[in-house]
Amino acid sequence: MAAALPDRRLRRRHEADRISDLPDDLLHHILRRVASTPAAVRTSILSRRWRRLWADLTELRLDSVLAPVPGIGTVDGALGACCVPTVTRLSVSLDHLPPWGSGLSADRVAPWLQFASRRVAGDLCILLPPAATGEAVAVEEDLHLPVCDRVTEITLWLGARFRLRMPAAGGTFSALAYVNIRDARMDSRELEEFVSVGCPCLKELAVRLPPFLAESVVCIRSASLRRLDFHIKNTRRLEVSAPCLERLSMSNADKACIAAPELGEVAWEDDTFNPLRHQFTETGRHLRRLVLALSATTASLLQRFDIVDELTVDVLIPHGADGYKSFLEDVDMLPCCDVLVVQSTSTSHNSIPSLLHLLRRSAGVKKFVVYLEFMVNGLCKLLGCPCDSPKNRKIGDINLDLLDEVEINLISDEVSSDTQAEFVELLLGCNAPVLKRVVINMSCTCPFIREDMCEKICEICLLSNKFEFSVVRVGDEWEESCSTVMIHISAKRHLAVELMTFASLLEHEMSHVQ
């Protein structure tokens, strides 16, 4: 009997298992749903027929997040074992590895790009870890990007180690629609040639690079480009001629001339705007969205447009009384906007007066969203800055005739509850006859402040003799950390206040259990 067991095991080893009987198409479908290529390789332990099936996959995903961290050898091995003539996606994500030294040279990365040139008809993504902090690169190695005529998307984040060289004139990326390049030095003329001549179908270009070796003029001309993100220091002048351009994000250009008649969204990441040096020559006066760091030096950009559907600003006010006065004088009028979003008020000044100033200078706002980080600075009081003057808290001249929704995000526990409550009370006291809904999102890092804030909001509502405060709904899932409070105003309209605090939800649930 004992002698028969080895024979039985040997016989089973040579018999086809149930998985091996499955058709190849089904097995390939299963492997494509596995998170990464290394994970697909490990499935070979399930069946002897699976040992080489992964090499027939048309997607190669070597990711340091979704799988055990792949090394350089893993990438080389996977590309060398690939059997299919066409790969629809090559993704090498090593950016979560520790900072690397000389082990990852241009000679190691170049074969990956050559593989993409020959095989990839689709998405190419290579993300490399950054150079070690403080590591000096004596000579940047040249990394040559070959012509990839079937690649549709290219993402290269190269860790600030290489100088990326574009193909010589005449090379065409005929299918390329999307390019995202970071942390690689480039030559301005090669970048121009690549975009304006080598990519006839390019729709989106994003470049966030170290400075050019010398101050440069960059001219981008594209009949197909719809989105441009341009952030390269040492750009003396940026010229863009793109009749289909719809979205622009830019910074670091001393001068700019943008000819884009279809432009609808602008993200201005510079801290200055000079209408004599930065020009939109063919753009209309109506934008769908404008994002900028709002200061005395960028306020003139607001005057370029009459209507902005959604205006998003970070408030930047220099230290001292002069800086505050300049802000009030230069930010004299906002374009007419449906949605006004104030992302940050982390200045050295009291934030309440600057927020009220924006509301006072706005027109047609239907939704107001504010993220409050800091609201009081003791140094400003000591310097006698007028931002802390009681007259700057007057709301009698603020008319928000169209405002129907407010969202207040309290995202810092360094803000006192008294100051938070004061801002809420002032905002709700403004003349807003059609206001229907207020959402208050609170920080989830300090339950004590959140509970204190809830009490103060209740007190404001009760003392006004206009509000009825009652809990009407609690989120179904704990992960939502959300409860909804309805405030009825004079029985004519109601104000929905959503307090997104886990502590409030927990306290409410515990009171019902008891």
C-alpha positions in Angstrom: 0.0 0.0 0.0 2.8 2.4 0.9 4.6 1.6 -2.4 1.5 2.5 -4.3 1.4 6.1 -2.9 4.5 7.3 -4.8 3.2 5.9 -8.0 -0.2 7.6 -7.5 1.6 10.9 -6.8 3.8 10.5 -9.9 0.7 9.7 -12.0 -1.1 12.8 -10.7 2.0 15.0 -11.5 1.8 14.0 -15.2 -2.0 14.3 -15.4 -3.5 17.6 -16.5 -4.9 19.6 -13.6 -8.2 21.5 -13.9 -6.6 24.9 -14.4 -4.3 23.6 -17.2 -7.4 22.4 -19.1 -8.7 26.0 -19.4 -8.3 27.7 -22.8 -5.4 30.2 -23.2 -7.7 33.1 -23.8 -9.4 32.6 -20.5 -6.1 32.3 -18.6 -4.8 35.5 -20.3 -7.9 37.3 -19.2 -7.4 36.2 -15.6 -3.7 37.3 -15.7 -4.6 40.7 -17.1 -6.8 41.3 -14.0 -3.8 40.6 -11.7 -2.4 43.8 -10.1 1.1 43.7 -11.7 3.4 41.7 -13.9 5.4 40.3 -10.9 2.2 39.1 -9.4 1.2 37.5 -12.7 4.6 35.7 -12.7 4.0 34.3 -9.2 0.8 32.7 -10.4 2.9 30.1 -12.2 2.9 28.0 -9.0 -0.7 27.2 -9.6 -0.1 25.2 -12.8 2.7 24.2 -15.0 0.9 25.7 -18.0 1.0 29.1 -16.4 4.7 29.3 -16.2 5.2 31.1 -19.4 1.7 32.5 -20.0 2.5 35.8 -18.3 5.1 36.5 -21.1 2.2 36.7 -23.6 0.5 39.6 -21.7 0.2 42.8 -23.7 0.4 44.9 -20.5 3.6 45.1 -18.5 3.1 46.7 -15.1 6.2 46.8 -12.9 4.9 48.8 -9.9 6.6 49.3 -6.5 3.2 50.0 -4.9 0.9 47.2 -6.1 3.5 44.5 -5.8 6.7 43.6 -3.9 9.3 46.3 -4.9 10.8 45.4 -8.3 14.5 46.0 -8.8 16.3 47.1 -12.0 16.9 43.4 -12.7 13.2 42.6 -12.5 12.5 45.2 -15.1 15.2 43.9 -17.4 14.1 40.3 -16.9 10.4 41.1 -17.7 11.2 43.0 -20.8 13.6 40.3 -22.0 11.0 37.5 -21.5 8.2 39.4 -23.2 7.0 37.3 -26.2 4.3 39.5 -27.8 5.2 41.8 -30.7 3.0 44.6 -29.4 2.6 45.8 -25.9 -0.3 48.2 -25.1 1.1 49.4 -21.8 4.6 49.5 -20.3 4.6 50.9 -16.7 7.8 51.0 -14.7 7.1 52.7 -11.3 10.2 52.8 -9.1 9.5 56.2 -7.6 8.7 54.8 -4.2 12.1 53.3 -3.8 14.7 55.0 -1.6 16.8 57.7 -3.3 19.2 56.0 -5.6 22.8 56.5 -6.4 24.9 55.6 -9.4 23.2 52.1 -9.9 20.5 53.5 -12.1 22.4 55.1 -15.0 21.3 56.2 -18.4 22.7 52.9 -19.8 20.2 51.0 -17.7 17.2 53.1 -18.6 17.9 53.5 -22.3 17.0 49.8 -23.2 13.6 50.3 -21.6 13.0 53.2 -24.0 14.3 51.2 -26.9 11.9 48.4 -26.0 9.0 51.0 -26.0 10.1 52.3 -29.4 9.9 48.8 -30.9 7.0 47.2 -29.1 4.7 49.7 -27.3 1.5 50.8 -29.0 -0.2 52.7 -26.2 0.9 53.9 -22.8 4.6 54.4 -21.7 5.2 55.3 -18.1 8.6 55.4 -16.4 8.8 56.8 -12.9 12.2 56.8 -11.2 13.2 57.6 -7.6 14.8 61.0 -6.9 18.5 61.5 -6.4 19.6 61.4 -2.8 19.1 64.6 -0.9 22.2 66.8 -1.2 23.7 64.5 -3.7 25.6 66.5 -6.3 25.5 65.4 -9.9 28.8 66.4 -11.5 27.7 65.7 -15.0 24.2 65.0 -16.1 24.0 61.9 -18.3 22.3 62.2 -21.6 19.2 60.0 -21.9 18.0 59.7 -25.5 14.3 59.3 -26.2 13.9 57.3 -29.4 11.1 57.9 -31.8 8.0 55.9 -30.6 5.6 56.2 -33.5 2.9 54.0 -31.9 3.0 55.3 -28.4 -0.1 57.4 -27.4 0.9 58.5 -23.9 4.4 59.2 -22.4 5.0 59.8 -18.7 8.7 60.3 -17.7 9.6 61.3 -14.2 13.4 61.0 -14.2 14.5 61.9 -10.7 16.6 65.0 -11.6 19.5 62.9 -12.8 19.4 63.0 -16.6 19.4 65.4 -19.5 16.6 64.2 -21.7 17.5 64.4 -25.4 14.8 64.5 -28.0 15.1 62.7 -31.4 16.8 64.5 -34.2 14.7 66.6 -36.6 12.5 64.4 -38.7 11.4 61.9 -36.1 7.7 61.9 -35.6 5.6 60.6 -32.8 2.6 60.2 -35.0 0.2 58.7 -32.4 1.3 60.7 -29.3 -1.5 62.6 -27.6 -0.3 63.0 -24.0 3.2 63.9 -22.6 4.2 64.4 -18.9 7.9 65.0 -18.2 9.3 65.9 -14.8 12.7 66.3 -13.2 14.9 66.1 -16.3 16.8 68.9 -17.8 15.9 69.6 -21.4 17.2 71.9 -24.2 14.6 74.6 -25.1 15.1 74.2 -28.8 14.7 70.4 -28.6 11.5 70.9 -26.6 10.2 73.3 -29.2 11.0 70.9 -32.1 9.5 68.0 -30.3 6.2 69.7 -29.6 5.7 71.9 -32.6 7.0 69.5 -35.3 7.4 66.0 -33.9 3.9 65.5 -32.3 1.2 66.4 -34.8 -1.6 64.9 -32.7 -0.5 66.1 -29.2 -3.4 67.2 -27.0 -1.9 67.5 -23.5 1.6 68.6 -22.6 2.9 68.9 -19.0 6.5 69.8 -18.2 7.8 70.5 -14.7 11.6 70.7 -15.1 14.7 72.1 -13.6 16.0 75.4 -15.0 17.3 75.6 -18.6 21.1 75.8 -18.7 20.7 79.4 -19.9 17.8 81.8 -20.1 15.7 80.7 -23.0 12.9 81.7 -25.3 10.4 78.8 -25.8 8.0 78.9 -28.7 5.2 76.3 -28.8 3.0 76.1 -31.9 0.5 73.4 -32.1 -2.8 73.0 -33.9 -3.9 70.1 -31.8 -2.8 71.1 -28.2 -5.7 71.4 -25.8 -3.9 71.5 -22.4 -0.5 73.0 -21.4 1.2 72.8 -18.0 4.5 74.7 -18.3 6.7 75.1 -15.3 10.4 75.6 -16.2 12.6 78.1 -14.4 14.9 80.3 -16.4 12.3 80.8 -19.1 12.9 84.3 -20.4 9.9 84.3 -22.7 7.2 81.8 -23.5 5.3 82.1 -26.7 2.3 79.9 -27.3 0.2 79.7 -30.4 -2.5 77.0 -30.0 -5.9 77.6 -31.6 -7.4 74.7 -29.7 -5.9 75.3 -26.3 -8.5 75.2 -23.5 -6.5 74.8 -20.3 -3.3 76.5 -19.3 -1.2 76.2 -16.1 2.1 78.1 -16.0 4.8 79.7 -13.9 8.4 80.9 -14.1 8.1 82.8 -17.4 9.5 86.3 -17.2 7.4 87.2 -20.3 4.6 85.3 -21.9 2.5 85.7 -25.0 -0.4 83.3 -25.2 -2.5 83.2 -28.4 -5.3 80.9 -27.5 -8.8 81.9 -28.6 -10.5 78.9 -27.0 -8.8 79.2 -23.6 -11.3 78.6 -20.8 -9.2 77.6 -17.8 -6.1 79.3 -16.4 -4.0 78.3 -13.3 -1.5 81.1 -12.7 1.1 79.7 -10.3 3.5 82.7 -10.4 3.5 85.3 -7.6 3.5 88.2 -10.1 1.5 89.2 -13.1 2.4 92.1 -15.3 -0.1 92.9 -18.1 2.7 94.5 -20.1 4.9 91.3 -19.9 2.2 88.6 -19.7 -0.3 88.8 -22.5 -3.3 86.8 -23.6 -3.6 88.2 -27.1 -6.6 86.2 -28.6 -8.4 85.1 -25.5 -11.9 86.4 -24.7 -12.9 88.0 -21.4 -14.9 85.0 -20.1 -13.2 82.0 -18.4 -14.7 78.9 -17.0 -12.1 78.7 -14.2 -9.2 80.9 -12.9 -6.8 79.8 -10.2 -4.2 82.1 -8.8 -2.3 83.2 -5.7 -4.1 86.5 -5.1 -1.9 89.3 -4.0 -1.2 92.9 -4.8 1.2 91.8 -7.5 -1.3 89.4 -9.2 -4.5 91.4 -8.8 -4.2 92.8 -12.3 -4.8 89.4 -13.8 -8.4 89.7 -12.4 -8.9 92.8 -14.5 -8.1 90.9 -17.7 -11.4 88.9 -17.4 -14.9 90.2 -16.8 -16.6 86.9 -16.1 -15.1 83.8 -14.4 -17.5 81.0 -13.7 -15.3 79.6 -10.9 -12.6 81.8 -9.2 -10.1 80.0 -6.9 -7.6 82.1 -4.9 -4.9 81.7 -2.3 -4.7 84.9 -0.3 -1.2 86.2 0.0 -0.6 89.4 2.0 2.9 90.5 3.0 3.8 91.4 6.6 3.0 94.8 8.0 0.5 97.5 7.6 1.8 98.6 4.1 1.3 95.1 2.7 -2.2 94.9 4.0 -3.2 98.3 2.7 -1.7 97.5 -0.7 -3.8 94.3 -0.9 -7.0 96.2 -0.1 -6.2 98.9 -2.7 -5.1 96.5 -5.5 -7.7 93.9 -5.0 -10.5 96.4 -5.6 -12.9 94.3 -7.7 -13.3 90.7 -8.6 -14.7 89.5 -11.9 -18.3 88.4 -11.9 -18.2 84.7 -10.7 -20.7 82.0 -9.8 -18.3 80.2 -7.5 -15.7 81.8 -5.3 -13.2 79.5 -3.6 -10.6 80.8 -1.1 -8.2 77.9 -0.7 -5.9 79.4 1.9 -5.7 82.4 4.2 -2.3 81.5 5.8 -1.0 85.1 6.0 0.4 87.1 8.9 -2.8 89.0 9.2 -6.2 88.4 10.7 -8.1 86.5 8.0 -11.6 87.6 8.8 -11.2 91.1 7.3 -9.5 89.9 4.1 -12.3 87.3 3.6 -15.0 90.0 4.1 -13.1 92.3 1.7 -13.3 89.6 -1.0 -17.0 89.1 -0.4 -17.5 92.9 -0.5 -15.7 93.2 -3.8 -17.4 90.2 -5.5 -20.4 90.3 -7.7 -22.9 87.5 -8.6 -21.5 84.9 -6.3 -23.8 81.9 -5.9 -21.5 79.6 -4.0 -18.7 80.6 -1.5 -16.2 78.0 -0.4 -13.4 78.8 2.1 -10.6 76.8 3.6 -9.4 78.3 6.9 -5.9 77.4 8.1 -4.9 80.4 10.3 -7.0 83.3 11.3 -5.1 85.3 14.0 -1.5 86.3 14.3 -0.3 88.0 17.5 2.6 89.7 15.8 0.2 91.6 13.6 -1.6 93.0 16.6 1.7 94.2 18.1 2.7 96.0 14.9 -0.6 97.9 15.0 -1.7 96.6 11.6 -5.2 97.9 10.6 -6.3 94.4 9.7 -7.3 94.0 13.4 -9.5 97.1 13.5 -13.1 96.5 14.4 -14.3 98.6 11.4 -12.9 95.9 9.1 -15.4 93.5 10.5 -18.5 95.5 9.5 -20.8 93.6 7.2 -23.6 96.1 6.6 -22.2 96.9 3.1 -21.9 93.3 2.0 -24.8 92.3 -0.2 -24.8 88.7 -1.4 -28.1 88.8 -3.3 -27.5 85.6 -5.3 -25.6 83.6 -2.7 -27.4 80.3 -2.0 -24.7 78.0 -0.7 -21.7 78.3 1.6 -19.0 75.8 2.5 -16.6 76.5 5.3 -13.6 74.1 5.8 -11.9 74.5 9.2 -8.7 72.6 8.6 -6.4 73.7 11.3 -6.6 73.1 15.0 -4.4 76.2 15.7 -7.4 78.3 15.1 -9.3 79.3 18.2 -13.0 78.3 18.5 -13.9 81.9 19.3 -12.4 83.1 16.0 -14.1 80.3 14.1 -17.4 81.0 15.6 -17.0 84.8 14.9 -16.4 84.1 11.3 -19.4 81.9 11.0 -21.6 84.4 12.8 -20.4 87.3 10.6 -20.9 85.3 7.4 -24.4 84.2 8.3 -25.1 87.8 9.3 -24.4 89.1 5.8 -27.3 90.2 3.6 -28.0 86.9 1.7 -31.7 86.7 1.1 -31.6 83.4 -0.9 -29.1 81.5 1.1 -30.3 77.9 1.4 -27.4 75.8 2.6 -24.2 76.0 4.7 -21.7 73.2 5.0 -19.1 73.3 7.7 -16.3 70.7 7.5 -14.1 70.4 10.5 -10.7 69.0 11.2 -10.6 65.4 12.4 -7.4 65.7 14.4 -8.7 67.4 17.6 -12.1 66.3 18.9 -12.0 68.9 21.8 -12.0 71.8 19.4 -14.6 70.3 17.2 -17.0 69.8 20.1 -16.4 73.3 21.3 -17.0 74.6 17.8 -20.3 72.7 17.6 -21.5 74.3 20.9 -20.6 77.7 19.7 -22.5 77.2 16.4 -25.6 76.1 18.4 -25.3 79.1 20.7 -25.2 81.4 17.6 -28.3 79.8 16.2 -30.2 80.0 19.5 -29.3 83.5 20.4 -30.4 84.9 17.1 -34.1 83.9 17.7 -34.3 82.9 14.1 -32.8 79.4 14.1 -34.2 76.1 15.1 -31.4 73.6 15.7 -32.1 69.9 15.3 -30.3 66.8 14.1 -32.3 65.2 11.3 -29.9 62.7 9.7 -26.8 60.7 10.5 -24.5 59.1 7.9 -25.1 55.4 7.3 -21.5 54.5 7.4 -18.9 55.3 10.1 -16.3 56.0 7.4 -18.3 59.0 6.2 -17.9 60.7 9.6 -20.8 62.9 8.7 -23.9 64.1 10.5 -26.4 66.6 9.1 -28.0 69.4 11.0 -31.0 71.4 9.7 -31.4 75.0 10.8 -34.8 76.6 10.0 -34.9 80.3 9.5 -38.2 82.1 10.2 -40.1 79.1 8.8 -39.5 80.6 5.3 -36.3 78.8 4.3 -33.9 76.4 5.8 -30.1 76.2 6.1 -28.5 72.8 6.0 -25.3 72.6 8.0 -23.2 69.4 7.6 -20.8 68.9 10.5 -18.4 66.4 9.2 -16.9 65.3 12.5 -16.4 61.8 13.7 -16.6 63.0 17.3 -20.0 64.5 16.8 -21.3 61.4 15.1 -19.9 59.1 17.8 -21.4 61.3 20.6 -24.8 61.3 18.9 -24.8 57.5 18.4 -23.7 56.9 22.0 -26.5 59.1 23.4 -29.0 57.0 21.6 -27.5 53.7 22.9 -27.6 55.0 26.5 
